[in-house]
Amino acid sequence: MKGIVDIAMETGVKELKKSNLVLDQRSIGGSGNPENGAKVLAVGAAGADSGPGAAAIVAAVIGEEILESIVKSEGKAVTISVAATADTTPLEFAMGGTNTNLNKTVAKAADVSGGIALRSLVKGGKLASNTSNEDKVTVQAVGIDAVNKLLGALEDIIRKTINKILEKVKTEVDEVRNPKSAIQQ
């Protein structure tokens, strides 16, 4: 993904939109505690109703923001062993941690959504639902939504890159087609 975005930037596609939205109720909206949605990335059971919060988190960001958070993050593939912070990367969220380390209001919605998308893309990647699995369908739908947003953003940036390249080729072809003036002797 990073390579695709780098090529897009080199061809003149505008920078990806960045999100600094955090997981508190004032930022995300909805009812309850949206930060509990990060618990879908728990290594074990989420322990509490995680589906509605996860849905609110993913709904709060656009695919471009998810893609930006993934490509701009440093590749630390470690399980979250301390409380999540604003610097916790999507890859770390995808690796997961305990449900008490994940649901922190300072974590960024785009990073959590990126973690959800990455975990959902991996074969065998499983999102955690609550202990009694009552919100399993909601959690699975959130994973699908996050992946669709990410892939939609990736498709969009590829399309924009191709259009920029085709515009450049067209300009150069038109320049070659222009009649050259004869050299007078």
C-alpha beads as a LAMMPS data file, in Angstrom:
LAMMPS data file: protein, C-alpha beads

185 atoms
184 bonds

1 atom types
1 bond types

-500.0 500.0 xlo xhi
-500.0 500.0 ylo yhi
-500.0 500.0 zlo zhi

Masses

1 110.0

Atoms # bond

1 1 1 0.000 0.000 0.000
2 1 1 2.807 2.370 0.898
3 1 1 4.420 1.874 -2.510
4 1 1 1.172 2.696 -4.293
5 1 1 0.728 5.876 -2.263
6 1 1 4.374 6.895 -2.821
7 1 1 3.990 6.513 -6.594
8 1 1 0.729 8.468 -6.465
9 1 1 2.428 11.349 -4.647
10 1 1 5.278 11.345 -7.184
11 1 1 2.775 11.696 -10.043
12 1 1 1.119 14.701 -8.431
13 1 1 -1.873 13.182 -6.633
14 1 1 -2.692 15.298 -3.587
15 1 1 -1.679 14.191 -0.099
16 1 1 -4.012 11.846 1.735
17 1 1 -6.338 13.388 4.286
18 1 1 -5.186 12.912 7.879
19 1 1 -7.535 12.447 10.819
20 1 1 -6.798 13.394 14.420
21 1 1 -10.205 12.276 15.663
22 1 1 -9.900 10.446 18.981
23 1 1 -12.173 7.843 20.542
24 1 1 -14.061 9.935 23.060
25 1 1 -17.825 10.430 22.850
26 1 1 -17.536 14.153 22.047
27 1 1 -15.480 13.348 18.945
28 1 1 -17.177 10.190 17.716
29 1 1 -20.725 10.853 18.834
30 1 1 -23.335 8.216 19.383
31 1 1 -24.312 6.841 22.726
32 1 1 -22.296 4.940 25.271
33 1 1 -18.543 4.713 25.177
34 1 1 -17.274 4.494 21.591
35 1 1 -13.771 3.696 22.855
36 1 1 -15.106 0.237 23.776
37 1 1 -15.220 -0.429 20.041
38 1 1 -11.438 -0.816 20.068
39 1 1 -12.003 -3.980 22.094
40 1 1 -12.828 -5.832 18.855
41 1 1 -9.051 -5.963 18.462
42 1 1 -8.575 -7.804 21.769
43 1 1 -6.523 -10.975 21.655
44 1 1 -9.268 -12.812 23.578
45 1 1 -12.909 -11.943 24.086
46 1 1 -13.818 -8.276 23.993
47 1 1 -15.458 -8.611 27.399
48 1 1 -18.139 -6.017 26.731
49 1 1 -20.383 -4.866 23.912
50 1 1 -17.747 -3.899 21.355
51 1 1 -19.756 -3.986 18.118
52 1 1 -21.690 -0.692 18.384
53 1 1 -18.575 1.219 19.469
54 1 1 -16.518 -0.290 16.649
55 1 1 -19.243 0.648 14.174
56 1 1 -19.173 4.241 15.468
57 1 1 -15.366 4.382 15.188
58 1 1 -15.263 3.108 11.595
59 1 1 -18.208 5.329 10.610
60 1 1 -16.383 8.392 11.965
61 1 1 -13.531 8.186 9.432
62 1 1 -13.259 7.924 5.662
63 1 1 -11.200 5.398 3.747
64 1 1 -8.579 7.970 2.811
65 1 1 -7.923 8.643 6.511
66 1 1 -7.603 4.912 7.210
67 1 1 -5.158 4.504 4.304
68 1 1 -3.144 7.533 5.464
69 1 1 -2.851 6.168 8.994
70 1 1 -1.595 2.818 7.695
71 1 1 0.999 4.147 5.229
72 1 1 2.323 6.849 7.569
73 1 1 2.740 4.539 10.561
74 1 1 6.009 2.963 11.512
75 1 1 5.923 -0.801 11.139
76 1 1 5.912 -1.945 14.751
77 1 1 4.319 -5.399 14.665
78 1 1 3.945 -5.907 18.396
79 1 1 1.036 -6.738 20.631
80 1 1 -0.157 -3.779 22.695
81 1 1 1.077 -4.517 26.218
82 1 1 0.387 -1.092 27.748
83 1 1 -2.477 1.374 27.400
84 1 1 -3.047 2.519 23.802
85 1 1 -2.007 6.111 23.094
86 1 1 -2.353 8.629 20.272
87 1 1 0.884 7.143 18.868
88 1 1 -0.350 3.546 18.740
89 1 1 -0.170 2.468 15.090
90 1 1 -2.734 0.577 13.000
91 1 1 -0.318 -2.371 12.816
92 1 1 -0.128 -2.498 16.611
93 1 1 -3.925 -2.324 16.812
94 1 1 -4.135 -5.160 14.260
95 1 1 -1.828 -7.261 16.455
96 1 1 -4.179 -6.553 19.364
97 1 1 -3.777 -6.633 23.105
98 1 1 -5.918 -7.004 26.188
99 1 1 -9.311 -5.344 26.060
100 1 1 -8.314 -3.028 28.933
101 1 1 -5.255 -1.747 27.025
102 1 1 -7.187 -1.070 23.817
103 1 1 -10.199 1.020 24.838
104 1 1 -8.514 4.364 25.509
105 1 1 -10.141 7.655 24.523
106 1 1 -6.802 9.130 23.369
107 1 1 -6.386 6.544 20.599
108 1 1 -7.094 7.833 17.085
109 1 1 -10.154 6.577 15.221
110 1 1 -8.248 6.213 11.926
111 1 1 -5.586 4.075 13.627
112 1 1 -8.160 1.791 15.258
113 1 1 -10.089 1.557 11.960
114 1 1 -6.826 0.743 10.181
115 1 1 -6.162 -2.005 12.710
116 1 1 -9.654 -3.391 12.174
117 1 1 -9.168 -3.351 8.385
118 1 1 -5.724 -4.966 8.549
119 1 1 -6.871 -7.696 10.940
120 1 1 -9.905 -8.364 8.738
121 1 1 -7.751 -8.679 5.603
122 1 1 -5.428 -11.302 7.076
123 1 1 -6.365 -14.940 6.575
124 1 1 -7.482 -16.175 9.948
125 1 1 -7.758 -12.610 11.247
126 1 1 -10.583 -12.582 13.749
127 1 1 -12.257 -9.666 15.460
128 1 1 -13.350 -10.170 19.070
129 1 1 -16.996 -9.907 19.993
130 1 1 -18.381 -9.715 23.507
131 1 1 -17.993 -12.649 25.859
132 1 1 -21.334 -14.228 24.911
133 1 1 -20.838 -13.503 21.169
134 1 1 -24.147 -11.611 20.949
135 1 1 -22.633 -8.870 18.778
136 1 1 -20.659 -11.192 16.482
137 1 1 -22.631 -10.163 13.365
138 1 1 -22.130 -6.459 14.125
139 1 1 -18.404 -7.002 14.679
140 1 1 -18.065 -8.890 11.383
141 1 1 -19.965 -6.124 9.567
142 1 1 -17.587 -3.539 11.054
143 1 1 -14.608 -5.501 9.721
144 1 1 -16.163 -5.634 6.264
145 1 1 -16.948 -1.904 6.372
146 1 1 -13.378 -1.017 7.392
147 1 1 -11.925 -3.177 4.603
148 1 1 -14.335 -1.700 2.037
149 1 1 -13.366 1.840 3.056
150 1 1 -9.653 1.011 2.851
151 1 1 -9.918 -0.736 -0.512
152 1 1 -12.148 2.040 -1.862
153 1 1 -9.516 4.620 -0.922
154 1 1 -6.787 2.494 -2.479
155 1 1 -8.824 2.108 -5.678
156 1 1 -9.440 5.866 -5.761
157 1 1 -5.752 6.732 -5.409
158 1 1 -4.828 4.197 -8.110
159 1 1 -7.455 5.732 -10.416
160 1 1 -6.144 9.253 -9.750
161 1 1 -2.570 8.093 -10.378
162 1 1 -3.510 6.494 -13.696
163 1 1 -5.396 9.645 -14.739
164 1 1 -2.366 11.833 -13.913
165 1 1 -0.080 9.554 -15.924
166 1 1 -2.502 9.466 -18.876
167 1 1 -2.778 13.277 -18.819
168 1 1 1.012 13.511 -18.984
169 1 1 1.196 10.990 -21.841
170 1 1 -1.559 12.824 -23.748
171 1 1 0.271 16.130 -23.374
172 1 1 3.513 14.591 -24.653
173 1 1 1.761 12.842 -27.566
174 1 1 0.013 16.095 -28.530
175 1 1 3.363 17.865 -28.420
176 1 1 4.918 15.283 -30.761
177 1 1 1.952 15.551 -33.147
178 1 1 2.281 19.326 -33.486
179 1 1 3.710 20.172 -36.908
180 1 1 7.279 21.332 -36.825
181 1 1 8.252 24.311 -38.884
182 1 1 10.558 23.589 -41.809
183 1 1 14.086 24.835 -41.452
184 1 1 14.766 27.559 -44.024
185 1 1 18.121 27.525 -45.798

Bonds

1 1 1 2
2 1 2 3
3 1 3 4
4 1 4 5
5 1 5 6
6 1 6 7
7 1 7 8
8 1 8 9
9 1 9 10
10 1 10 11
11 1 11 12
12 1 12 13
13 1 13 14
14 1 14 15
15 1 15 16
16 1 16 17
17 1 17 18
18 1 18 19
19 1 19 20
20 1 20 21
21 1 21 22
22 1 22 23
23 1 23 24
24 1 24 25
25 1 25 26
26 1 26 27
27 1 27 28
28 1 28 29
29 1 29 30
30 1 30 31
31 1 31 32
32 1 32 33
33 1 33 34
34 1 34 35
35 1 35 36
36 1 36 37
37 1 37 38
38 1 38 39
39 1 39 40
40 1 40 41
41 1 41 42
42 1 42 43
43 1 43 44
44 1 44 45
45 1 45 46
46 1 46 47
47 1 47 48
48 1 48 49
49 1 49 50
50 1 50 51
51 1 51 52
52 1 52 53
53 1 53 54
54 1 54 55
55 1 55 56
56 1 56 57
57 1 57 58
58 1 58 59
59 1 59 60
60 1 60 61
61 1 61 62
62 1 62 63
63 1 63 64
64 1 64 65
65 1 65 66
66 1 66 67
67 1 67 68
68 1 68 69
69 1 69 70
70 1 70 71
71 1 71 72
72 1 72 73
73 1 73 74
74 1 74 75
75 1 75 76
76 1 76 77
77 1 77 78
78 1 78 79
79 1 79 80
80 1 80 81
81 1 81 82
82 1 82 83
83 1 83 84
84 1 84 85
85 1 85 86
86 1 86 87
87 1 87 88
88 1 88 89
89 1 89 90
90 1 90 91
91 1 91 92
92 1 92 93
93 1 93 94
94 1 94 95
95 1 95 96
96 1 96 97
97 1 97 98
98 1 98 99
99 1 99 100
100 1 100 101
101 1 101 102
102 1 102 103
103 1 103 104
104 1 104 105
105 1 105 106
106 1 106 107
107 1 107 108
108 1 108 109
109 1 109 110
110 1 110 111
111 1 111 112
112 1 112 113
113 1 113 114
114 1 114 115
115 1 115 116
116 1 116 117
117 1 117 118
118 1 118 119
119 1 119 120
120 1 120 121
121 1 121 122
122 1 122 123
123 1 123 124
124 1 124 125
125 1 125 126
126 1 126 127
127 1 127 128
128 1 128 129
129 1 129 130
130 1 130 131
131 1 131 132
132 1 132 133
133 1 133 134
134 1 134 135
135 1 135 136
136 1 136 137
137 1 137 138
138 1 138 139
139 1 139 140
140 1 140 141
141 1 141 142
142 1 142 143
143 1 143 144
144 1 144 145
145 1 145 146
146 1 146 147
147 1 147 148
148 1 148 149
149 1 149 150
150 1 150 151
151 1 151 152
152 1 152 153
153 1 153 154
154 1 154 155
155 1 155 156
156 1 156 157
157 1 157 158
158 1 158 159
159 1 159 160
160 1 160 161
161 1 161 162
162 1 162 163
163 1 163 164
164 1 164 165
165 1 165 166
166 1 166 167
167 1 167 168
168 1 168 169
169 1 169 170
170 1 170 171
171 1 171 172
172 1 172 173
173 1 173 174
174 1 174 175
175 1 175 176
176 1 176 177
177 1 177 178
178 1 178 179
179 1 179 180
180 1 180 181
181 1 181 182
182 1 182 183
183 1 183 184
184 1 184 185
